[in-house]
Amino acid sequence: MPKLPVVSGPKVVRALRKAGFVVDHTTGSHVILRHPTTQRRAVVPGHGGRDLRKGTLDGILEDAGLTVEEFTELLK
């Protein structure tokens, strides 16, 4: 299994939007995205563009239903 990339919150939001997610709303520094067909929800912390911790990114990918490989392709 490939390693999780080190990415910031805004980069994760861009990748999820490529996967079909749309921004539902923001709460504080967190962006809440929802997929229109699967109704999956992903919450991405903004926190000034700092890199996300490994466990946080892993949880976001699990919520979004994406594998590490799929996510890495979306970052390109």
C-alpha positions in Angstrom: 0.0 0.0 0.0 1.4 3.4 -1.0 2.2 5.9 1.7 -0.1 8.8 2.3 1.2 12.0 0.7 1.8 15.1 2.8 -0.7 17.7 1.7 -2.4 20.8 3.0 -6.2 21.3 3.5 -6.7 23.4 0.3 -5.0 20.7 -1.8 -7.3 18.1 -0.3 -10.3 20.2 -1.2 -9.1 20.6 -4.8 -8.6 16.8 -5.1 -12.0 16.0 -3.7 -13.6 18.5 -6.0 -12.0 16.7 -8.9 -13.6 13.5 -7.5 -17.0 15.1 -7.8 -17.5 16.5 -4.4 -19.0 20.0 -4.0 -18.5 22.4 -1.2 -21.6 22.2 1.0 -20.6 24.9 3.5 -17.8 26.1 5.8 -17.8 26.1 9.5 -15.0 28.1 11.0 -11.8 27.0 9.3 -13.4 23.6 8.2 -14.7 23.0 4.7 -17.6 20.5 4.5 -17.9 18.8 1.1 -20.6 16.4 -0.1 -20.8 14.1 -3.1 -24.1 14.6 -5.0 -24.7 11.0 -6.0 -23.2 9.0 -3.1 -24.2 11.6 -0.4 -20.8 10.9 1.3 -19.5 13.8 3.4 -15.9 14.9 4.0 -14.8 17.5 6.5 -11.4 19.1 5.7 -9.7 21.5 8.1 -8.2 24.6 6.6 -6.0 25.9 9.4 -4.0 28.4 7.3 -2.8 25.9 4.7 -0.7 23.8 7.0 -0.1 20.2 6.1 -2.6 17.7 7.5 -1.5 15.0 9.9 -1.5 11.4 8.6 -4.4 10.3 10.8 -6.5 13.3 9.7 -5.9 12.6 6.0 -6.6 8.9 6.5 -10.0 9.7 8.1 -10.9 12.2 5.3 -10.1 9.5 2.7 -12.2 6.9 4.5 -15.1 9.4 4.8 -14.8 10.2 1.1 -14.6 6.5 0.1 -11.3 7.0 -1.7 -8.2 4.8 -1.6 -4.7 6.3 -1.3 -4.0 5.4 -4.9 -7.2 7.2 -6.1 -6.4 10.2 -4.0 -2.8 10.4 -5.3 -4.0 10.4 -8.9 -6.4 13.2 -8.1 -3.5 15.3 -6.8 -1.8 15.3 -10.2 
